[in-house]
Amino acid sequence: FRHNEDGSYTYGYEAADGTFKIETKLPTGEVKGKYGYVDDVGKVRVVEYGATKYGFEPSGEGITVPPPTLVDESAKNAVQDQD
């Protein structure tokens, strides 16, 4: 695949077994996409994800995701400015 002038891109594929991936990178640097894989019983499972300043953020059936560990510094500074 190739990048656009602004650094963004979109690409994807699908295999004969039903597995797939599609991903888009925005000019802001954020990435969004989803992929499908075949589990151990032959079912295609779909995972959607995003990648932001908080890191990789997957979601899908049976996925448990801990809360982000990064702190939004702008919100932290706003609270301190009110003191």
Residue frames as qw, qx, qy, qz and C-alpha x, y, z in Angstrom:
[[0.000, 0.888, 0.459, 0.000, 0.00, 0.00, 0.00],
 [0.416, 0.331, -0.033, 0.847, 1.05, 3.61, -0.23],
 [0.192, -0.561, -0.451, 0.667, 0.71, 6.63, 2.02],
 [0.223, 0.875, 0.352, 0.246, -1.16, 9.74, 0.94],
 [0.354, 0.585, -0.168, 0.710, 0.65, 13.09, 0.99],
 [0.400, -0.682, 0.169, -0.589, -0.82, 13.89, 4.42],
 [0.040, -0.377, 0.867, -0.324, 0.51, 10.60, 5.87],
 [0.726, 0.034, 0.415, -0.548, -2.88, 8.87, 5.90],
 [0.232, 0.220, -0.873, -0.367, -3.61, 5.47, 4.36],
 [0.803, -0.003, 0.320, -0.503, -6.23, 2.76, 4.05],
 [0.346, 0.343, -0.836, -0.251, -5.56, -0.86, 3.21],
 [0.737, -0.125, 0.474, -0.465, -7.14, -4.24, 3.65],
 [0.321, 0.257, -0.861, -0.298, -7.34, -7.85, 2.56],
 [0.815, -0.117, 0.301, -0.480, -9.52, -10.92, 2.90],
 [0.032, -0.349, 0.925, 0.147, -8.31, -14.53, 2.75],
 [0.527, -0.057, -0.713, -0.459, -10.18, -17.60, 1.50],
 [0.388, -0.242, -0.841, 0.291, -10.73, -18.85, 5.08],
 [0.261, -0.823, -0.460, -0.206, -12.65, -15.68, 6.03],
 [0.520, -0.534, -0.144, 0.651, -9.84, -13.95, 7.89],
 [0.326, 0.774, 0.249, 0.482, -9.43, -10.29, 7.01],
 [0.400, -0.499, -0.208, 0.740, -8.00, -6.94, 7.99],
 [0.244, 0.766, 0.281, 0.524, -8.85, -3.36, 7.11],
 [0.494, -0.538, -0.233, 0.643, -7.04, -0.38, 8.57],
 [0.246, 0.840, 0.188, 0.446, -7.09, 3.39, 8.14],
 [0.495, -0.329, -0.226, 0.772, -4.56, 5.89, 9.45],
 [0.092, 0.936, 0.338, 0.021, -5.91, 9.42, 9.71],
 [0.408, 0.694, -0.146, 0.576, -3.83, 12.56, 9.07],
 [0.440, -0.785, 0.212, -0.382, -3.90, 13.11, 12.87],
 [0.143, 0.468, -0.848, 0.206, -1.92, 9.89, 13.36],
 [0.651, -0.075, 0.574, -0.491, -4.82, 7.96, 14.86],
 [0.234, 0.163, -0.888, -0.362, -5.34, 4.47, 13.47],
 [0.685, 0.056, 0.414, -0.597, -8.67, 2.62, 13.25],
 [0.432, 0.278, -0.763, -0.393, -9.45, -0.77, 11.88],
 [0.821, -0.167, 0.378, -0.393, -10.73, -4.26, 12.39],
 [0.272, 0.386, -0.857, -0.205, -9.61, -7.78, 11.70],
 [0.896, -0.112, 0.070, -0.424, -11.15, -11.20, 11.73],
 [0.092, 0.444, -0.891, 0.026, -9.52, -14.48, 12.67],
 [0.794, -0.128, -0.502, -0.319, -10.70, -18.07, 12.84],
 [0.473, -0.569, 0.533, -0.410, -10.88, -19.36, 16.42],
 [0.125, -0.304, 0.944, -0.027, -10.22, -22.94, 17.56],
 [0.499, 0.317, 0.767, -0.249, -13.80, -24.04, 16.74],
 [0.363, 0.280, 0.661, 0.594, -13.75, -22.54, 13.24],
 [0.051, 0.886, 0.456, -0.064, -15.76, -19.38, 13.95],
 [0.402, 0.470, 0.023, 0.785, -14.56, -16.06, 12.52],
 [0.375, -0.720, -0.382, 0.441, -14.08, -13.62, 15.40],
 [0.310, 0.746, 0.142, 0.573, -13.97, -9.87, 14.73],
 [0.496, -0.542, -0.245, 0.633, -11.85, -7.41, 16.69],
 [0.231, 0.884, 0.155, 0.375, -12.21, -3.67, 16.13],
 [0.648, -0.397, -0.158, 0.631, -9.43, -1.39, 17.29],
 [0.176, 0.954, 0.011, 0.242, -8.14, 2.12, 17.46],
 [0.708, -0.145, -0.177, 0.668, -4.73, 3.48, 18.30],
 [0.030, -0.938, -0.121, -0.322, -4.67, 6.93, 19.86],
 [0.098, 0.685, -0.498, 0.523, -2.46, 8.79, 22.31],
 [0.689, -0.424, 0.410, -0.422, -3.79, 6.30, 24.89],
 [0.245, -0.330, 0.904, 0.122, -2.36, 3.33, 22.97],
 [0.288, -0.037, -0.852, -0.435, -3.93, 0.29, 21.32],
 [0.458, 0.041, 0.480, -0.747, -7.65, 0.02, 22.16],
 [0.213, -0.039, -0.896, -0.388, -9.23, -3.27, 21.00],
 [0.562, 0.047, 0.438, -0.701, -12.88, -4.24, 21.36],
 [0.546, 0.127, -0.705, -0.436, -14.75, -7.37, 20.46],
 [0.866, -0.317, -0.153, -0.355, -16.68, -10.32, 21.79],
 [0.935, -0.243, -0.162, 0.202, -14.81, -11.94, 24.68],
 [0.534, 0.387, -0.231, 0.716, -12.14, -9.23, 24.93],
 [0.466, -0.817, -0.273, 0.201, -11.47, -7.62, 28.30],
 [0.465, 0.566, -0.081, 0.675, -9.57, -4.35, 28.11],
 [0.453, -0.503, -0.404, 0.615, -8.08, -2.59, 31.13],
 [0.094, 0.967, 0.204, -0.119, -8.62, 1.17, 31.39],
 [0.545, 0.690, -0.167, 0.446, -5.99, 3.46, 29.81],
 [0.709, -0.444, -0.235, 0.496, -2.96, 4.15, 31.97],
 [0.359, 0.227, 0.067, 0.903, -2.01, 7.50, 30.44],
 [0.077, -0.689, -0.477, 0.541, -3.27, 10.70, 32.01],
 [0.315, 0.765, 0.334, 0.451, -4.67, 13.53, 29.91],
 [0.475, -0.159, -0.229, 0.835, -2.21, 16.24, 30.97],
 [0.062, -0.364, -0.209, -0.905, -4.43, 19.08, 29.70],
 [0.592, -0.594, -0.421, -0.345, -7.26, 18.00, 32.02],
 [0.711, -0.361, -0.371, 0.475, -4.81, 17.59, 34.90],
 [0.324, 0.071, -0.055, 0.942, -3.43, 21.09, 34.34],
 [0.275, -0.518, -0.335, -0.738, -6.94, 22.57, 34.16],
 [0.686, -0.588, -0.428, -0.012, -7.76, 21.10, 37.59],
 [0.624, -0.246, -0.232, 0.705, -4.51, 22.44, 39.06],
 [0.143, 0.304, 0.136, 0.932, -5.21, 25.91, 37.61],
 [0.442, -0.636, -0.405, -0.487, -8.53, 26.00, 39.48],
 [0.691, -0.439, -0.447, 0.361, -6.83, 25.52, 42.88]]
